[in-house]
Amino acid sequence: MSEIKCRKNEPVERVLRRLKKKMDKEGTMKELRNRRHYEKPSEVKRRESKRSH
């Protein structure tokens, strides 16, 4: 789980930007979007093999 600590006198927008960058770097949002709908294991394998080529 991603955790960001607010620094003293730091605007909320900047904290949210840091959180978004950290989650993007970890791939959290991408994984969340992929898990939104069930994907059969054969479809996962097909997608992975397409990406490797």
Backbone as a ProteinNet text record, in pm:
[ID]
protein_1_A
[PRIMARY]
MSEIKCRKNEPVERVLRRLKKKMDKEGTMKELRNRRHYEKPSEVKRRESKRSH
[TERTIARY]
83.5	0	88.3	57.6	136.5	105.4	209.7	191.5	276.4	215.2	282.3	259.9	366	352	354.7	261.5	254.7	370.3	434.1	538.8	475.1	546	493.4	469.6	351.8	310.8	313.1	290.7	287.8	143.9	118.6	-17.7	-68.4	-197.6	-259.9	-240.1	-244.1	-226.9	-91.9	10.6	144.7	154	88.6	88.3	16.9	-96.9	-170.1	-88.7	-15.1	69.8	178.5	240.1	342.9	284.1	164	97	66.8	16.6	-16.4	108.3	218.9	343.6	393.9	383.6	430.5	346	214.5	125.7	147.5	174.2	201.8	331	430.7	559.9	546.6	463.5	442.2	349.7	272.6	180.7	47.9	16.2	-106	-231.8	-236.6	-356.7	-375.7	-265.5	-272.7	-330	-283.3	-332.7	-479.9	-519.4	-658.6	-748.9	-706.7	-785.7	-795.2	-685.8	-687.2	-778.1	-791.6	-872	-1019	-1054.8	-1192.4	-1289.9	-1249.1	-1331	-1251.6	-1321.5	-1254.3	-1196.6	-1075.9	-1009.7	-967.1	-1006.1	-973.7	-821.8	-771.2	-626.3	-570.1	-647.3	-598.4	-584.5	-674.3	-666.3	-545.1	-515.5	-399	-272.3	-262.3	-144.5	-130.7	-241.1	-238.7	-191.2	-241.4	-201.8	-52.8	-6.9	132.1	224.4	185.1	270	272.4	161.1	157.7	251.4	252.7	333.6	483.1	520	661.5	718	631.1	680.1	703.7
-117.5	0	124.2	216	338.6	432.1	495.4	589.8	712.8	827.8	955.9	1037.1	1093.3	1177.1	1323.6	1397.8	1540.9	1611.2	1698.3	1778.9	1904	1967.3	2086.1	2197.6	2256.5	2367.8	2330.7	2204.7	2162.4	2162.6	2221.3	2223.9	2082.2	2064.3	1934.5	1889.5	1984.6	1950.9	1886.4	1936.5	1881.2	1739.9	1719.7	1587.1	1487.6	1529	1441.4	1410.1	1507.7	1486.4	1384.5	1395.1	1297.9	1158.3	1149.1	1020.1	959.4	1040	991.6	940.6	1014.6	972.6	841.9	828.2	706.4	587.2	605.5	496.3	458.9	557.8	532.8	453.4	489.6	421.2	275.3	251.4	116.1	34.2	101	30.9	-3.1	63.3	35	64.4	180.6	218.4	130.5	94.4	8.3	-128.3	-181.4	-311	-302.4	-192.5	-172.7	-171.1	-100.3	-95.7	-234.3	-309.7	-444.2	-539.2	-520.6	-610.5	-569.8	-461.9	-414.2	-519.5	-592.5	-698.3	-826.9	-940.1	-1068.3	-1097	-1149.1	-1185.2	-1331.7	-1411.4	-1553.4	-1571.5	-1677.3	-1701.1	-1710.6	-1768.7	-1777.9	-1639	-1547.2	-1410.7	-1338.5	-1365.8	-1305	-1351.4	-1481.7	-1536.8	-1477.4	-1466.3	-1410.3	-1265.2	-1188.2	-1048.2	-1034.4	-1118.6	-1115.3	-1153.2	-1253.6	-1295.3	-1188.8	-1118.2	-1009.2	-896.5	-868.9	-758.9	-790.7	-916.7	-953.9	-949.2	-953.1	-950.1	-814.4
0	0	0	-87.4	-99.4	15.6	63.3	173.6	146.7	162.5	145.4	271.7	323.6	442.7	401.5	458.7	432.3	502.3	428.3	489	547.4	635.6	701.9	599.4	604.3	517.2	368.3	335.3	195.4	145.6	28.7	-24.7	-56.4	-42.3	-66	-211.3	-303.8	-445.3	-470.8	-405.9	-423.7	-365	-251.3	-188.4	-279.6	-335.5	-426.6	-551.1	-600.9	-718.2	-687.3	-567.3	-528.4	-515.4	-456.7	-441.6	-577.9	-669.3	-803.1	-874.3	-864.3	-927.8	-868	-737.1	-670.9	-713.1	-717.7	-757.4	-903.9	-987.4	-1128.3	-1143.6	-1066.1	-1070	-1024.5	-924.2	-873.5	-962.9	-1048.2	-1136.4	-1070.7	-962.2	-886.9	-968.2	-1031.6	-1106.6	-1229.5	-1294	-1412.1	-1373.2	-1260.6	-1213.1	-1175	-1114.1	-1075.2	-1197.9	-1302.5	-1425.8	-1489.5	-1485.4	-1543.5	-1466.6	-1338	-1254.6	-1246.3	-1312.7	-1307.2	-1359.9	-1463.7	-1521.6	-1522.2	-1509.5	-1509.7	-1647.5	-1647.2	-1771.5	-1759.3	-1857.8	-1853.6	-1861.6	-1798.1	-1800.9	-1942.8	-2035.5	-2173.3	-2235.6	-2201.3	-2252.6	-2194.1	-2068.4	-2004	-2075.2	-2100	-2168.4	-2307.8	-2379	-2514.8	-2512.1	-2417.7	-2407.1	-2370.9	-2278.9	-2238.8	-2354.2	-2433.8	-2545.4	-2655	-2674.6	-2771.3	-2728.2	-2600.2	-2549	-2560.3	-2548.5	-2553.3	-2694.8	-2796.3	-2935.3	-2983.2
[MASK]
+++++++++++++++++++++++++++++++++++++++++++++++++++++

